[in-house]
Amino acid sequence: MKRLFTRIICTALAICSAFVCTACGSQQKEESASATIAETTVPQETAVQTTAAPAEIKTEADLSKLHAPATPGDLFTGYWHITDGAGAQMEHFVFGFDGNKNAYLMMGTMGFIGVYGIHVTDGRDTFSTKLMYGLNGDYTYEFSKDKKSAVLTNIASNKTTTIEKLDSFTCIPKPMENFEIDEKLLGAWADDKGEYLYFGRDGIMYTCQKNIAFTFFSYTAADGKIHAIYSMNEDTEENDTYSFKGDKLVFNNYEYDRISAENLL
């Protein structure tokens, strides 16, 4: 992993762990979601196209469509937070389910990627999710009449968790004031290990390590230097370097190939 991504992940893990300890005290960790769900519902990533002709490469992407809920989706599609029961004090966490088996644990402008599924186990309707914290296990569930809240009962521990659907949510921050852009930097980039970068004309930067985590930043770039800000429980600033080596982007001394921005979606 690259220096920036590794640092963000380590910081996020430390913050998540601190919130979990504060919220749960001596509560035992919930059982992991069934191996069947983890093995059968992880979306199959397609190889990112890096050989497109220059005329086919698009540099603009609608980031609001990334990790977004599908339509029509399923009963859990959308963004939720815990309001009562196990994990009720995890107020900084938002849980997203995209209607296509992807689950997200989100804090600020960062999200961890997991999986979820709805199935029948021993004659019971079951919601299974595999995430790092908060909602992680196999649950029976009961929705309210308006489908805007649900009580989940963990099958292993018999503990209940009440979740409430959010009317709206976004991980995308507002751009900095008076930000600068470098025309050569704009667009999407990928390495050979599944890491993606995107620099938008609107002052928003995006990084993603496939099947692990993603982060949205506000950024400004000029003269080979990038100043970026992301948020978990508070704003954090990053300073990075970039240059170009032929058709490749060299970001913090690591090389990336240009891809079409539409391949991020």
N, C-alpha and C positions, 0 to 999 in steps of 0.2 A: 504494500500500500504506500501511497505517497505521503510525504511529510504533513501536508495540510489535512488530508483526510484522516490520518492516524491520530493527529492531535485532537481533532474535533470529536472523533469517536471516543477517545480516552476521557475527554472532558465530559461528554454526554453520559458515559457509563458511570462516572463518579457522581454526577448530579442525580441521575436516576436512582442509583443505589442509596444516596442520602435521603431522597424523598421516600423511597420504599421503607427504609428503616424508621423514618419519622412517622410515616403513616401506619405502618403495620406492627411496629414493636416486635413482639416475640411471635407474631403470626407465622406459621409455617408456610413455606412456598407452595403454591398450588401445583397440582400434578400437571405435567406437560400434556399438551394435546396428543391425541393418539398418533402413533407412527404412521398409520394408514393415511390420515389427513395430510400429514407433512409430506408423505411420499407421493401421494396421488393428486394433490391439488396445487402444488407449486407450478405456476405458469411456466411453460417452456419458452425460454428466451431464444429469440431468433438471432442469428449472427448479424452484427451491425455491418451494413454495407459501407465499405471504405473505398470502393473503386469507382464510384460514380464519376461520370464525366463532369468537368467544371460547370457546364451549362445546367446540369441536373441538380447541383448542390444548392440548397436553400439555406439561408443564414438566419431566418426568422422562424421562431416557434411560439405557439400559444402555450405558455407555461401553466396556465390555469387548467389545462387538460391533463397535465401530468399527475398521476396518482389520484385522479378525480373519480367520484362515484359514477357508475354507469346508469343508463336509463333503459329499461325500468328497474333492473337490478333485482334484489331480493329483500326480505324483511329487515335485514341488517344493513343494507346499503346506505351509506351516509356517514356522518360524523357524530360521535357520542362522547359523553363524559360520565363518570361514575358519580352518583349523587348519594348513595347510601350503601351500607353493608361493607363487605370486604373491599379495601382500597378506597374508601370514600374520601380520604384526605389527600388523594393524589390529584389535587385540583389543577396542577400544571399539565396533566396528561390529557390528550384528546386521542380517541381511538377511531380510526377510519376503516371502513369496509367498502371495497369498490364495486361489489357485485360480480366480480370476476376472480374470486378466490384470494385476492391480495388483501392483507390486513396491515394496518400501519399504527404504530405507537408514535405520536407526534408531540413535540414540545417546542414551542416557539416556531422557528423556521426550519426545524430539523425533524426528520422522521426515520424510524427504524422499520424495516420491512419484515413482515411475517406472512402467514397464511391462515385461512379460515375455511370452514365448510359447514353446511347444514345437511344432516342425514338422520337416519333412524337407527338407534341402538337399543336392542332388547325391547323393541316395540315402543320406544320413547323418542319423540322428536328431540334431536340433539344439535346443539351449536358447539362446534369445536374450533378453538383458535390457538395458534402457536405464536406467541409474542414474548418479548423479553420480560415485561412486567405488567401488572394490573389485571389483564384478562389473558389467561394462559391455562387452558385445560379443556375439559369436556363439561358442558352445561345442559341441563334442561332449561326451558325458558317459557315465560308467560308474558305476552304483550298486553299493554293497556288497549282499550277500545280504539283510541285514536292512533295506535301504533307509534306513539312518540316516546314511550318509555317501556322498559321491560325488566322483569325480575329474572335474573339468571341464578340457577342453583348448581353449584359445582358438584358433580357426581361423586368425586373422590372424597371431598371434605364435608359436603352437605351445607357449606356456607353460601349465603345469598349475597348477590351484588345487584343493585338497582342502577340501570343506565338510562340516560335521558338523551334524546336526539337533539343536536344543535341545529338551529335554523340555517346557520351559515358558518363557514370556517375557511380560512386560507393560511397557508404556510408562507405565502409570498410577501416579503416586506415592501415597504415604500422605498423608492430610490433616494439616494442622498441628494442634498441640494447642490446644484452646480457641479454635477458629476461630469467626468470626461470619458470619452470612448475612443478606442483605437480601431479604425475601420478594418485593419488586418486581423484583429483579434475576434471580431464579431462572428457568431455562429457556434456550431457544435464540433466537438473534438472527442476522440476516443483513443485509448491505448489498447494493447493486445491482451489485457487482463480484466477487461470488463469495467473500467472506470471511464466516466463520461464527464465532460465539462461543457458548459454553455455560457456564452457571454452575449447578453442582449443589448440592443440599441437603447432600451428603456432603462438601463442602469441596473439590471438584475442579472446575477450570476447564479448558475446552478451546477452542483456536482452530485454525482451518483456512483456508488459502488453497487452494481447490480446484485439484487437479492440480499443486501445488507442494510444500507442506509442512504439517505439523500439529504442535501442541505440547499436552501435558497439563501442568497446573499444580496445585499445592496453593494455596489462596487463603483469604483472610479479607476480608470486606467490611463496611464500616459508614460512615455519614455521608459518602457520596460518594467514599470512597477505597477502593482495592483494593490489598492487599499480596499479591503472588503469587511463587511460587518454582517454577522449572523446572530441569532438570538436563541437561547434556551430559556433559562429563567432570567437572564439579563443579556444585554448586548455585549458581544465580544468582537474585538477588532483583529484582523489578520493583515499581514503585509507579505505579499508574494512577488516573485519576479517572473518575467516572461521574455522570450525572444523567439526568433524564427530561424529554422535551419532548413533551407529549401522550402518544401511544402509543409513541413512539420512545425507544430507549436512546441516550444520548449518551455514548460511551466514548472517552476521550481526545480529545474535541471532534469525533468523527465519529459520524454517525447510523446506527442500525441498526433494522430492523423486527423485531417479534416473529414467530417461526415456531413451528410445533409441533415439539417436541424429537424426535419420531419421524422427522422428515424428515432428521435427521442420519445415520440408519442406512442 
